């Protein structure tokens, strides 16, 4: 994946969150109308649909 790529992040229970991947000092996702940033944990694996 690269900066700016959109994907669906699996949250569990069949729920997904549409988000965009970005890189600052570390990787984070951007979600919602207000571009809320959620930082990803290093060395953690996430299930996504590209």
DOVEXLUM-759849 format. One line per 2 residues: number of its first residue (from 1); their letters; for each residue x, y, z of N, C-alpha, C. Coordinates in steps of 0.001 Angstrom, whole numbers, plus 500000, padded with zeros to 6 digits. Each point is the difference from the previous one (the first is absolute). Layout:
# residues N
NUM> A> X Y Z X Y Z X Y Z  ...
END
This chain:
# residues 50
1> XX> 500830 498828 500000 499170 501172 500000 500881 501245 500000  499419 501078 499506 500715 501272 499929 499161 501101 500639
3> XX> 500624 501131 500262 499270 501168 500517 498861 500356 499054  498845 500308 500576 498853 500405 499204 499109 498870 499548
5> XX> 500424 498745 500191 499181 498850 499603 498786 499879 500908  498821 499773 499403 498755 499768 500740 499773 498514 500139
7> XX> 499442 499560 501126 499710 498594 500240 498969 499886 501111  499481 498791 500190 499080 499713 501102 500757 499228 501065
9> XX> 499988 500507 501215 500645 499373 501144 498962 499167 500740  500268 498711 500210 499076 499118 500719 500066 500304 501498
11> XX> 498821 500237 500599 499921 500315 501431 499529 498815 500827  499532 498951 499367 499437 498851 500697 498489 499999 499881
13> XX> 499385 498875 500273 498547 499845 499916 499451 500398 498636  500799 499853 498952 499564 500323 498648 499995 501484 499682
15> XX> 500444 500839 500919 500023 501449 499768 501313 500425 499363  499903 500997 499123 501175 500535 499317 499990 501517 500101
17> XX> 501186 500590 499935 500162 501437 500058 500766 500437 498754  499375 500847 499183 500662 500522 498809 500989 501076 500435
19> XX> 501256 499877 499580 501024 500937 500447 501111 500146 498962  500860 500982 500248 501118 500306 499106 501298 499885 500800
21> XX> 501028 499421 499399 501305 499817 500636 500880 501218 499745  500656 500505 501046 500927 501122 499871 501232 499750 500866
23> XX> 501066 500719 499688 501247 499868 500765 500488 501371 500420  500179 500170 501298 500631 501192 500563 501299 499511 500609
25> XX> 500157 500181 501294 501133 499384 500698 499774 498508 500141  498725 499583 499955 499626 498581 500012 498719 499842 499176
27> XX> 499625 498761 499695 498814 499732 499198 498730 500281 500789  499003 500550 499322 498693 500219 500600 498929 499885 498928
29> XX> 498740 499846 500445 498880 499988 499072 499172 501255 500233  499313 500419 498947 499136 501172 500047 498585 499526 499714
31> XX> 499054 500358 500871 498609 499559 499854 499042 501165 500215  498812 499881 499450 498919 500937 500268 500091 501319 499261
33> XX> 498937 500768 500131 499893 501303 499330 500993 501015 500528  500399 499859 501256 500939 500947 500620 501446 499547 499907
35> XX> 500256 498964 499194 501354 499454 499839 500657 499668 501336  499286 499249 500827 500518 499553 501287 501174 499052 499774
37> XX> 501096 500218 500718 501205 499175 499861 500056 498967 501120  500251 498764 499621 500185 498910 500958 501349 499360 499684
39> XX> 500888 500020 500977 501345 499461 499781 499994 498485 500138  500770 499351 499138 500105 498541 499995 501147 499564 500899
41> XX> 499840 498837 500615 501043 499466 500874 501100 499361 499160  501254 500334 500293 501113 499334 499311 499983 498500 500322
43> XX> 500373 499192 499048 500088 498542 500138 498645 499327 500237  498901 500686 499711 498670 499435 500104 499495 499669 498587
45> XX> 499222 498929 499880 499442 499603 498713 498523 500359 499962  499563 500595 498892 498617 500421 499833 499420 499328 498771
47> XX> 498742 499589 500083 499316 499379 498860 499267 501092 499231  500266 500082 498678 499406 501048 499161 499505 499408 498683
49> XX> 499076 500723 499367 499576 499745 498629 500475 501172 499176  500779 499716 498956 500547 501064 499147 499093 500184 498804
END
